C-alpha cells in the first residue's frame, strides 16, 4: 500500500507499540507491531468499535486512544480470517499519536495469533 499525499514528518525512530496515523487510501491509525527489513514495518490497522454484537465472530482490543480498537476475526471453518495486519513503509507514517503499554501490545499480539489459527 502506498501513501496518498503523505505529509513530511520528522525522522523519529519507530518502535513496536507505537500508534501512528498512516496515509493509505485515507489517514488510518496503525499499531506498529515490529520493524522488518530496511524501512518496512509490520502493523495492524486500528478501526472503530463494532456497532453490533460480534461475539463468536471477532474479538476487539480497546487501544485506549480515541476509541479505536484492533479487531480480529475468530477462526471458523470455511472462512478466511481478517486480522488487518499489513506490511507498511515508514514513509506511510504521518503523525505519532501514542504508544501502547507493553501489556496492551502483548494483548494485541496474542489476539492476532489467535486469529491466525486455522480452523478445519
Buried (B, 14 or more C-beta within 10 A) or exposed (E): BEBEEBEEBEEEEBEBBBBBBBBBEEBBBBBBBEBEEEEEBBBBBBBEEEEEEBEEEBBBBEBEBEEBBBBBBBBEEEEEBEBBBBEBBBBBBBBBBBBBEEEBBEBBBEBBEBBEEEEE
